[in-house]
């Protein structure tokens, strides 16, 4: 789907600069009073668009992506049905200054009738026009290089700039009884420049279970996840020695959630991963009781914990593509290049309307605080006594 000639003629770069708040592009637009405004003589920048509503409808049916995106919402808009009546005059786009929004108006010589609520638009953070937006569209691909690099940057920022994080992550901590040794697997630099799914680099690799000597210290990542009804592979008395051999555990044998955790651990440059299904002997009651009693220490001492909250069972994984919200994607091309804009609509018929679709509030990276009666210290934000802070990398970050 391409753009019609009318949309191609829009001064799109100037519109984006206006959204950023630049004032040196005002010559590209006309300023008119906003019909129905409660702010007296308030004026806004407008740009003339289609010659009539019927022209817009025709262009939308001919699959101009921008016209289709606008008309599809416009035809269901309260403002359109309340104000349009039998008019078929010129269309105007009211543009936001310092905000990425636009509204559709009608009027022969100037905008006089409002036909829509607000269309909000944005780009992804890796776009060539990303600097025009204060907020960005979430990248759908959880394995997109930008997403992975951002994840790594967040962890590095904690290490380098957060005093409490630095204290808890740079000091060597006691290692658990058993760990998955991923040292033979590719690491971050090996995944760079890979086309397609970077996890494919791990398909024919193997890992092993290790038992560090008592008192050993180091860095490892812990996995918190939901087993579901069962696991295709666990450590039991019968296969313990096999799992400890070189190449004792095939990457392909692991369920999706563990494969994702292995990949992310290596991408972050960490050698060891702890997952209860393989690091606790599942059919040994004594080992289970011993390791279960140490589980709080395992998570406390971890460099970070991956909380695979988006996976309802171990076979689901947590690095699959995010579910796209109700949005339209429009591709613009000019002499400077090609870029995509994601368009959302708020009909302004209720409060807060559909603005919740603009910002994904579920994207969080937080630290989890554990309260214990021993060796408490104060949380600098809440003042509550806590024993330890640890990184938790939520799968919702990658959703």
PyMOL commands that set and color helices and strands:
alter all, ss='L'
color gray80, all
select helices_A, chain A and resi 5-8+12-20+26-28+53-61+65-74+78-83+130-132+145-161+163-170+188-191+198-202+240-244+251-253+256-267+276-279+285-293+295-301+355-357+395-398
alter helices_A, ss='H'
color red, helices_A
select strands_A, chain A and resi 30-33+43-48+91-95+101-106+113-114+118-122+173-174+179-181+206-210+217-218+220-224+249-250+272-274+304-307+328-334+337-346+366-370+377-378+385-386+388-394
alter strands_A, ss='S'
color yellow, strands_A
deselect
rebuild
show_as cartoon
